[in-house]
Amino acid sequence: MDIAERAVPPRVVVAERAAAEAAFKKSCIPQVGRLLSLAAAAKPGGIIAESGTGAGVGTAWLHSGLGADARLVTVERDEDPARRAAGVFVDDMPVSVLTGDWRLLEQHAPFDVFFCDGGGKRDDPQRAVELIAPGGLLILDDFTPSPDWPPRFVGEVDELRLFYLTHPALRATGILTTPSSSAVIAARCP
């Protein structure tokens, strides 16, 4: 096994295979995956959540950073990818894969880490913020880098990104994940 293979956790490889079999093309990229693993590791006894499971690639990256006392709950609205993701974690009790609306996560909140990659990010950003525990981390990806302030997307102010970056309950920043993509990382104020 070479260094590149060791850098990708085995369960991520399994989830990537499940995504490929389903022709699911919106999986978490490795650059964001490593960030997710680090965030989960920073909260070793925490409750970790994800909206937008897909086939479980991001979930597997979060799982790779889980501490022994942590729990991970993820929700996917589409049945086939959710079923595939559940199969990746069928033998892992601290991981719960839910199928349905992202608001199913509310019964498991507050979260120490919330990777908001699906529902909530755009349709109810205030509620997404409210689900984070004080000191908890919120991670949002799939933004286009912007050197401007306020951040812009396609020539217009990116109101969604601005919401998270300036929210009074958050301390947030944008980071590059690749030269053409960025993420917002935020901590909920105590």
C-alpha positions in Angstrom: 0.0 0.0 0.0 1.5 3.4 -1.0 1.2 6.7 0.8 -1.7 7.9 -1.4 -3.7 4.8 -0.6 -3.0 5.1 3.2 -4.2 8.8 3.0 -7.7 7.6 2.1 -9.4 5.8 4.9 -10.7 2.3 4.0 -14.3 3.2 4.6 -14.0 6.2 2.2 -12.8 3.8 -0.5 -15.9 1.6 0.2 -18.2 4.7 0.0 -16.6 5.9 -3.2 -17.2 2.5 -4.7 -20.9 2.7 -3.7 -21.1 6.1 -5.2 -19.6 4.9 -8.5 -21.9 2.0 -8.7 -24.9 4.3 -8.3 -23.4 6.8 -10.8 -23.6 9.4 -7.9 -21.4 12.3 -9.0 -21.7 14.8 -6.2 -19.6 13.1 -3.6 -17.3 14.9 -1.2 -13.9 15.7 -2.7 -10.8 14.5 -0.7 -9.7 18.1 0.1 -13.0 18.6 1.9 -13.0 15.1 3.3 -9.7 15.7 5.1 -11.2 18.9 6.6 -14.2 16.8 7.8 -12.0 14.2 9.4 -10.1 16.9 11.2 -13.3 18.6 12.5 -14.7 15.3 13.8 -11.3 14.6 15.5 -11.5 18.0 17.2 -14.7 16.9 19.0 -13.8 13.4 20.2 -16.9 12.8 22.3 -19.2 14.9 20.2 -22.3 14.6 18.2 -21.4 14.9 14.5 -24.1 15.5 11.9 -24.3 15.8 8.1 -27.2 16.8 5.8 -26.8 15.5 2.3 -25.3 12.0 2.8 -25.3 11.0 -0.8 -23.7 7.6 -1.0 -21.7 8.2 2.2 -18.3 9.5 1.0 -18.5 12.7 3.3 -19.9 10.5 6.0 -16.9 8.1 5.7 -14.5 11.1 6.0 -16.3 12.3 9.1 -16.3 8.7 10.5 -12.5 8.6 10.0 -12.0 11.3 12.6 -14.6 10.0 15.1 -13.5 9.6 18.7 -14.4 6.5 20.7 -17.3 8.3 22.4 -18.6 10.3 19.4 -21.8 9.7 17.5 -22.5 10.4 13.8 -25.9 11.0 12.3 -26.5 11.8 8.7 -29.6 12.3 6.5 -30.2 11.8 2.8 -33.5 12.6 1.2 -33.1 10.2 -1.8 -33.7 6.5 -0.9 -31.2 4.8 -3.2 -28.1 6.8 -2.1 -29.2 6.6 1.5 -29.6 2.8 1.3 -26.1 2.6 -0.2 -24.6 4.8 2.5 -26.4 2.7 5.2 -24.7 -0.4 3.7 -21.3 1.2 4.1 -21.9 1.6 7.9 -24.1 -1.4 8.5 -21.6 -2.8 11.1 -20.9 0.6 12.8 -23.2 1.4 15.8 -22.1 5.1 16.3 -23.3 5.9 12.8 -27.0 6.4 11.9 -28.0 7.0 8.3 -31.5 8.5 8.1 -33.7 8.8 5.0 -35.9 11.8 4.5 -36.0 15.5 5.0 -32.9 17.2 6.6 -35.0 18.3 9.5 -34.9 14.8 10.9 -31.6 15.9 12.3 -33.3 18.2 14.7 -34.1 15.4 17.2 -30.3 14.7 17.5 -29.2 18.3 17.9 -27.3 20.2 19.2 -24.2 19.3 17.1 -20.6 19.6 17.9 -19.8 19.4 14.1 -22.4 19.9 11.4 -21.4 19.4 7.8 -24.4 21.1 6.1 -24.0 19.8 2.6 -27.7 19.3 1.7 -30.9 20.5 3.2 -30.7 23.5 5.5 -27.7 25.2 3.8 -29.8 27.2 1.4 -33.4 26.6 2.4 -33.2 27.4 6.1 -29.7 28.7 7.0 -30.9 30.3 10.3 -32.2 26.9 11.5 -28.9 25.2 10.4 -27.0 27.7 12.7 -29.4 27.0 15.6 -28.6 23.3 15.5 -24.9 23.9 16.4 -23.9 23.6 20.0 -22.0 26.5 21.5 -18.4 26.0 20.5 -19.5 23.7 17.7 -18.3 23.8 14.1 -20.3 24.4 11.0 -18.8 23.3 7.6 -20.3 24.3 4.3 -18.6 23.5 1.0 -19.3 24.0 -2.7 -18.7 27.8 -2.9 -16.7 29.5 -5.7 -13.7 31.4 -4.4 -14.2 35.2 -4.2 -11.4 37.7 -3.6 -14.0 40.4 -3.0 -15.8 41.7 0.0 -18.6 41.2 0.2 -18.1 37.9 -1.5 -19.5 37.7 -5.0 -20.7 34.9 -7.3 -21.4 35.5 -11.0 -21.0 39.2 -10.5 -23.6 39.5 -7.7 -23.2 39.6 -3.9 -23.3 36.0 -2.6 -26.0 36.6 0.0 -25.9 33.0 1.2 -22.2 33.0 1.9 -22.4 36.5 3.4 -25.2 35.3 5.8 -22.8 32.7 7.3 -19.7 34.9 7.3 -21.4 37.7 9.1 -23.9 35.9 11.3 -23.7 37.3 14.8 -23.7 33.8 16.5 -20.8 32.6 14.4 -17.1 33.3 14.0 -16.5 32.3 10.4 -14.0 32.3 7.5 -13.8 31.1 4.0 -11.0 28.8 2.9 -9.9 27.5 -0.4 -10.3 23.7 -0.8 -9.1 23.7 -4.4 -8.1 26.6 -6.7 -11.7 26.6 -8.0 -13.7 25.8 -4.8 -14.0 27.0 -1.3 -15.7 26.3 2.0 -17.0 28.3 4.9 -15.9 27.1 8.4 -17.7 28.6 11.4 -17.6 28.2 15.1 -20.8 28.9 17.2 -20.1 31.5 19.8 -20.5 30.4 23.4 
